[in-house]
Amino acid sequence: MVKIEILGPGCVNCRRAEANAREAVAMTGVDARVVMVTDYRAILRYGVVRNPGLAIDGTLVSAGRVPSADDIAIWLTQDPAPGAGQPAARADESSSASTAPAGGTLSGRDPA
C-alpha cells in the first residue's frame, strides 16, 4: 500500500492537497492511504518550510504549492526515484555543502 502524506498545519491549501490526493487515488486505482501530518517536527524532517508538502512513500514530491490531482496521479504511477522511501536530508545533514564559486554566487550572477 502506498502512503501519501500531506504535510502542513491543516490550512485550506493543505485540505485542498488532501482532496486532490484522494481524487488521484480514485483516478489511478492505486491502493493508497492518505494521511495528514500536522506535527511540525515531522514536517521539518522532510525539509518543508512552505506548505503544503506532499510525500509519497517517504519521498517529498511537492512543497509550497497545491499539486493538482493529475500531477499526483502521475507521481503515483511513476517508478520510484532513487532514494525513494527516505525523507529529504536536512541541510545540516547533507554530506556536501554548497558553496558559491570564488567571486560569484550560486546563481552564477555577478554579486554587484
N, C-alpha and C positions, 0 to 999 in steps of 0.2 A: 504494500500500500504506500502510495506517495503521500508525503506530508508537506502541506503548503502552509507556511507561517506568514501571517500578516503582522508586521512589526510596527507598533505605534500605540499611542495612548487611547485609541478608541474614538478619535475625532471623525468628522464627517468623511474626510478623504480615506481614512482607514476603513470605515464601513463600506465605502464605495469600492475599495480594492477587494474587500472580502466578498462583496456581492459579485464583482467581476470574476473572482477566482471560482466561486461556486458555479457561475454561468459557464466558465471554461471547462470545469469538470463535467458538467452536463453535456456540453458540446462534444467533448472528446470521448466520453465514456470511460475515462481513466479512473481506476479505483484509487480515490484520494480522500484525504481528511484535511479540512481547512481549519486552522487554529489561529485565534487572535492572541498575539503575545504583547502584553502591556507592561511587563517588567522592564524598567529602564536598563538594568544591568544586562539582561539577556539581549535587549536590542543593541546596546553598545558593543557587545561581543561580536556582532556582525559588522560593526563599523558604521552603522546607520546614524547619521546626525540630522537628516531631514526625512520626515515621514510622509507617507507610509513607506515602509520597506516590505519586500516580498522575498521570501526564501523558499526554495523547493528542495526538499530532502537535505536541508542544512546548507545549501548554497545560495547566497544572496544573488538575486537576478535583477532586482529593481529597487531603487530608493529615490525618494524625493519627488515622486510623481505617482499618479494613479494609472497603473497599466490597464490597457483595455482587455476585455475577455479574449479577443483574438490574439493579443500578444501572449497572454498567459497560456492559451491553448497551444500556441507554437512551442513555448518553453516546456510544456508538459509532454509534448510528443517528440522532442529532440532527444538525441543521445546525450547522456550526462557529460558535462565538461570535465576535463582533467581536474582532479582535486574535489570532485563533487562529494558532498556529504560532510565537508569541512567548513566550519564558519570562516568568514573572511578574517585574515590576520589583522590585528590592530597595528597601527603604525609603529608602536614601540616594541612589537614582537617580530617585525619583519627582519629577515636575515640580511637585507641590504638596504642601506639608507640612500635616499635620493638626494643628490646634491647638485647645485647649479654649476655649470661649467665656469671656469675662471673667467671673470669679466662679463658674465652673462646671466641669464635667468633660465629656469627650466622651460619656459615657453619659447626660448630662442630669441625673444625680443630684446632690443637694446634697453638696458635699465634706465637710460636717460630720458 
